[in-house]
Amino acid sequence: MFVRERSGIEAFGKLVEQGLKADVLTRIDQLEQRYRLKCPVCTKPFWVNPELAGTNWFNGKVTGYRCPENNCRGVVPIGEPSGTPTDPSPQEEVSKSAKDR
């Protein structure tokens, strides 16, 4: 990997620090918390993927993720807890004051 200029060196340094702070199992656990949802109807867990995304007909934005189980009409809305803990969205973090972070 070649890193050039100050910004590239700083970005590389941040990646190295992140790797040192969180081991692989911790990072995998964080990914699972963020991308593994539980259907509110059948309560089965599933992984988020683009084919399951439900979109708004007017603006095309993703509104939630459909349950992949046959004959299940469950949808987990974005931003709503699905029974599995998730990280706060970046928008929520931006809206918090510095003392609440």
C-alpha positions as CSV (number, residue, x, y, z in Angstrom):
1,M,0.0,0.0,0.0
2,F,1.4,3.4,-1.0
3,V,0.4,6.4,1.1
4,R,1.2,9.9,-0.3
5,E,0.8,13.4,1.0
6,R,-0.2,14.5,4.5
7,S,-3.9,13.6,4.2
8,G,-3.1,10.0,3.1
9,I,-0.6,9.5,5.9
10,E,-3.2,10.8,8.5
11,A,-5.9,8.5,7.1
12,F,-3.6,5.5,7.2
13,G,-2.6,6.4,10.8
14,K,-6.3,6.4,11.8
15,L,-6.8,3.0,10.2
16,V,-3.9,1.6,12.1
17,E,-5.1,3.1,15.4
18,Q,-8.6,1.7,14.8
19,G,-7.1,-1.7,14.2
20,L,-5.1,-1.5,17.4
21,K,-8.1,-0.3,19.6
22,A,-10.7,-2.9,18.4
23,D,-9.8,-6.5,17.8
24,V,-11.4,-8.4,15.0
25,L,-14.0,-10.1,17.1
26,T,-15.2,-6.7,18.5
27,R,-15.4,-5.2,15.1
28,I,-17.4,-8.2,13.8
29,D,-19.8,-7.9,16.8
30,Q,-20.3,-4.2,15.9
31,L,-21.1,-5.1,12.3
32,E,-23.6,-7.8,13.5
33,Q,-25.3,-5.2,15.8
34,R,-25.6,-2.8,12.9
35,Y,-26.6,-5.1,10.0
36,R,-28.5,-8.1,11.6
37,L,-32.2,-7.3,12.2
38,K,-35.1,-9.1,13.7
39,C,-38.5,-9.3,12.0
40,P,-41.2,-7.7,14.1
41,V,-43.8,-10.2,12.8
42,C,-42.1,-13.6,12.8
43,T,-39.2,-12.6,15.1
44,K,-36.6,-14.4,13.0
45,P,-33.3,-12.6,12.6
46,F,-31.9,-11.8,9.2
47,W,-29.0,-9.9,7.6
48,V,-29.6,-6.6,5.8
49,N,-29.0,-6.7,2.1
50,P,-29.9,-4.5,-0.8
51,E,-32.5,-6.9,-2.2
52,L,-34.6,-6.6,1.0
53,A,-34.7,-2.8,1.0
54,G,-38.1,-1.2,0.9
55,T,-38.2,2.2,-0.8
56,N,-40.5,5.2,-0.8
57,W,-42.3,5.4,-4.1
58,F,-42.0,9.2,-4.3
59,N,-38.4,9.9,-3.5
60,G,-36.7,6.5,-3.8
61,K,-35.2,6.6,-0.2
62,V,-34.9,3.3,1.7
63,T,-37.6,3.2,4.4
64,G,-36.9,-0.2,5.9
65,Y,-36.0,-3.8,5.2
66,R,-38.5,-6.6,4.4
67,C,-38.3,-10.0,6.1
68,P,-36.8,-12.6,3.8
69,E,-39.0,-15.4,5.1
70,N,-41.7,-16.8,2.7
71,N,-45.2,-15.6,3.5
72,C,-44.0,-13.0,6.1
73,R,-45.0,-9.4,5.5
74,G,-42.8,-8.0,8.3
75,V,-40.7,-4.8,7.6
76,V,-38.1,-3.4,10.0
77,P,-38.2,0.4,9.6
78,I,-34.9,2.2,9.4
79,G,-34.0,3.8,12.7
80,E,-36.4,1.7,14.7
81,P,-35.1,-1.0,17.1
82,S,-35.8,-4.5,15.9
83,G,-34.9,-6.4,19.0
84,T,-31.2,-6.3,18.3
85,P,-29.1,-3.4,19.5
86,T,-27.8,-1.0,16.8
87,D,-25.4,1.8,16.7
88,P,-26.9,5.3,16.5
89,S,-27.1,6.8,13.1
90,P,-24.6,9.6,12.2
91,Q,-27.5,12.0,12.0
92,E,-28.4,11.3,15.7
93,E,-24.8,11.8,16.7
94,V,-24.6,15.2,14.9
95,S,-27.9,16.4,16.5
96,K,-26.6,15.6,20.1
97,S,-24.8,18.4,21.9
98,A,-21.2,17.8,22.8
99,K,-21.9,17.1,26.4
100,D,-24.4,14.3,25.5
101,R,-22.0,12.4,23.4
